Amino acid sequence: MEAAVALASKAEEDPYWEGLPDPEPPLHGWVGYDQGVTSAPTSWLLKLARELIAEAQRHPSIRVSGTFVSASETAYYVANSRGVSASDKGTHFGYGIELKAVGAGEGIGFSSMSSRGLHVDIYGVLERATTLALDSMKGEKLGTVIKGNVLFRAEPFASLVDALLVPALSALSVLEGFSPLRDKIGQKVLGPLTVVDDGTMVGGLETSLFDAEGVARRRKVLFDKGVLKGYLHNTYTARRMKCESTGNAARVRGAVLIARTNLVVEGGEDSEEALASDSAVVVDGYLLSVHTVNYITGNFSVVASNPYLVKNGELKPLKPVTVSGNIYEVAGGLRPAKRVKNTYTGIYTPDVLFSGLTVSG
């Protein structure tokens, strides 16, 4: 503590800093803690990993590239000189597998599961990873450029949202002048999508009682049918922008920054089948190079690991393709499917159809 005070005394004064948060009670009572996770022996985790590998290898064309099983317990306590005294604990459990299909060609497939409790269903994970790998093994090269409708399955769409929208929603990005959403509150910028950050969700991967400053987690609407309603705040940004903290403070190497909690994209009116039939290409699997997207402009160019060409109503596997566009320019044509899926990343979203994207490969 003495070292921290010494470092703080040498830091440059921030004229916008108004102080620490005041104490407040939690706004919900759900604690994501499962003793089954904390008591799971290492030998059992290892046995589960071996079972994943053995079951995958039952298929003659499948090779296992990698697998993981993890179980963790966290606990934290936050206190400050204004009376904040907040504590919480939690558990996380997960597993996943990456497969390679080998035959006339090669293909890859990955799937995983994460939860707050000891939930085991390896066959669902294996089925998805195996299907993706076998399909991509049969994939053909697109061989042309398509501009049109592209359906993003929930998992790759969640990855795109995390890299493209979440940084733009941070009030720190807004204050620093990097966010394209600056001065856009009250404007329709995301088509028909309703997006909520909910740190109180029962069962949520990112649910907790308090944020890193001891401010109560809460539910906040970020986009309401495409209209921007607000940003993600910690105490510093909230006071600087004359509003309340949204309970999204996060500590990274000591600095108090901002992070999302459980991000929920609400479902629409179309079935997944109807959206697929309206698409030229369906994007599944994971996105390569998603870290290169430009959240400042909304531009993205990502490589889809497991794409499909829609031909005569059927999905034909493709080799990896590049998909590019600008999220804000095509926002008006976004169409979310009815069913919201758990992507096991803390993002809960339906499949979403884009219009006007460019696909090449």
KAMOZI-V413401 format. One record per backbone hydrogen bond with DSSP energy under -0.5 kcal/mol. CO is the residue of the C=O (numbers start at 1). NH is the residue of the N-H. Records with the same first field share a line. If there is no record, write none. Layout:
CO->NH, NH
//
This chain:
1->5
2->6
3->7
4->8
5->9
6->10
7->10, 11
8->11
13->15
14->17
30->32
31->33
32->91
34->37, 38
35->39
37->40
41->44, 45
42->46
43->47
44->48
45->49
46->50
47->51
48->52
49->53
50->54
51->55
52->56
53->57
55->58
56->59
59->62
61->102
63->65, 100
66->98
68->96
70->94
72->92
74->90
76->88
78->86
80->83
82->23
84->80
86->78
88->76
90->74
92->72
93->115
94->70
95->113
96->68
97->111
98->65, 66
99->109
100->63
101->107
105->103
107->101
109->99
111->97
113->95
115->93
117->119
118->120
119->121
121->124, 125
122->126
123->127
124->128
125->129
126->130
127->131
128->132
129->133
130->134
131->135
132->136
133->137
134->138
135->138
136->139
140->319
144->361
146->148, 359
148->357
149->280, 281
150->152, 354
151->153, 283
152->352
153->157
154->158
155->159
156->160
157->161
158->162
159->163
160->164
161->165, 166
165->169
166->169, 170
167->170
169->232
170->174
171->175
172->176
173->178, 179
174->177
179->182
181->184
184->187
187->189, 228
190->193
193->195, 226
194->266
195->222, 223
196->198, 264
197->199, 220
198->201
199->208
201->204
204->207
209->217
211->214
215->211
218->199
220->197, 222
222->229, 230
223->195, 225
224->227
226->189, 190
227->224
228->186
232->171
233->248
234->238
235->239
236->240
237->241
238->243
239->242
246->218
248->259
249->212
250->252, 257
252->255
255->252, 257
257->250
261->263
262->198, 264
263->265, 348
264->196, 266
270->338
271->275
272->276
273->277
274->278
276->279
280->310
281->151
282->284, 308
283->153
284->306
286->288, 305
287->290
288->303
289->292
290->293
293->295
294->297, 298, 299
295->180
298->327
299->294
300->325
302->304, 323
303->288, 305
304->321
306->284
307->318
308->282
309->311, 316
311->314
314->311, 316
315->317
316->309
317->140
321->304
322->360
323->302
324->358
325->300
326->330
330->333
331->334
335->353
336->270
337->268
341->343, 349
346->263
347->343, 349
348->265
349->341
351->337
352->152
353->335
354->150
357->148
358->324
359->146
360->322
//
